Amino acid sequence: MNIDNKQELNSLHRCLSVPDRWLTILLFLMSLPSAAIAQSKWTLTSADFQSRQIDLTAIDQAGVHAAAAGDRPAEVKAWADVLSLDRAIEFSAAGKYVVWLTDGDHLRGEPGKIEGEAFVFNASSIGMMSIPLRQIAAITRTTQTAPRERQSDDVVVLANGDTLHGIVSAFADKQLTVQVNGTATPVPFESVSAIYFASMAPAAATKPARAFRVRLADDSVMTAASVKTDDDQLDITLADASTRDIPFASVAAIEQINGPVSWLSSLPPAENIQTPLLQTSRPARMDRSVTGKPIRFGERTYTRGIGVAPYSRITWPINPALGYQAFRTQYAIDGAAPYADVTVRILLDGKAVHESKSFTAGQLSPVIVIPLGSAKTLSLEGDFGANYNVQAHLDWIEPALVKSTPTTPSTRP
C-alpha cells in the first residue's frame, strides 16, 4: 500500500463509526490487486528470444498479463509470442523418490502401489497421481540422475549395486515383486535404488496441441493442457482433464510447449548415446553442464542447454505437424579448459549440415540457424578432437526448434 492509499484510508477512518470503519477497510482491501501475483517479478522470454523483467499480474487464455512499468503500459502478451516465464526461486528437495515419465516430466514424492495398468504416486507438489505404466520410464531415488536408455526388460538396481532383470509385476506394502525367469522375486523397496522400465510400443499419435510445462520449487516438472492464475493459486488442467491447484509461490517456471519455440532440452530424444574414451561414462545433462553445474559462458548463465562429453549423439524426431521451420543454437566449451578440443556437428536425417572441427575453449559460437526443410530427425553430435576427451565438456546453448526462421540471427542481450 503506497502513501496516498494510507492517507486516504486514514481520512475515511476518522469520519466513520467503528462498524462502518471495519466495513470500509474490508472493501478497500478487497479492491487492491492480489499481492501474490501483482508483486511477482518474472522474466518473460518471447518468441524472438528476447527477455525482460515484468511484474506479472495474471495468466489466462489470452496470454501473460504484465503491469505497467516505467514508460511501458500494462499489456497482455499473447501466447503466440510467449516462449516462457521463469524467476529466481529457492528450490527445496521433497520426497525420497522421483518418477520419470517418457515425455520428460518428473515428479518428486513417495510411491504408492501398482493398480492394474497404472502406478499410484503421491507427488509432494500436487498430491496423489495415477500414472499409466506405459508413461513411466523410471522410478529412482532423488539422489539418482535421470533415467538411462530404455531396454527390452525391466531393470531393478539395488542399493548395493546388484541388478535384477525381468518384469516388475507388483508393488504394494513397500515390497516390489520382480518376475525373473518366471520366478517371483520379492524385493523390499527400501533396498531399491532405481527401477528402469522396459520400452513399450508408443501410443497412437494425437494431434499436437498447445501445452505448458510447469516447474515447481521441489524441482518437479509436469505438463498441463492449460494454466491460469486465480489469486494466489495456479490452476492447471492435466492431460487426463483433471485439475489441480498449486500455490503460485511454489511455481518456478512455465514454458509453452508446441508454441512458437520448443527447447530441445525439454523434448524426449529418440536416441541418446554417450561413448566414453575410457571407462568413465558422462551422460548428457539437460539444462546443466555435463558435470551438473549451471551452463555458463563469460559472465552469463543460461537456463536452457545440454551438457555433453565426447562421444555424444542425441537425436530427436521432427514432427512436421508442429510446424517448426528451423533449428537454432549456440555452443561453447564448458569452463576454462585449455586442452579441450571437440568436433561439433549438427545432422539432419543423419547427414551433417554444420561442422566445426577442433573447437576449443574461450569462444562462443555464433548463433546457428538451420532450416529443417522436410527432415525427419535432428541430431547433435560432439566428437573427439585432437586431444580426445581431455577436458572436452561441450555445452549446447539454448538449442531450440523455432516456427519462424530468423532473418538475421542474433543473441539475446
Secondary structure, DSSP 4 states (H G I P E B T S, - for coil): --HHHHHHHHHHHHHS-HHHHHHHHHHHHHHSPPHHHHTEEEEEEETTS-EEEEEEEEEETTEEEE--BTTBPPEEEEGGGEEEEE--------SSEEEEETTS-EEEEEEEEEETTEEEEEETTTEEEEEEGGGEEEEEETTS-S-----SSEEEEETTS-EEEEEEEEEETTEEEEEETTEEEEEEGGGEEEEEPPP-PPPPP-----EEEEEETTS-EEEESEEEEETTEEEEE-TTS-EEEEEGGGEEEEEEESSSEEEGGGSPPSEEEE--SSS-----EETS-TTSSPEEETTEEESSEEEE-SSEEEEEE--GGG---EEEEEEEESSS-TT--EEEEEEETTEEEEEEEEE-TT-BPPPEEEE-TT-SEEEEEEEEBTTBTTT--EEEEEEEEESS--SS-----
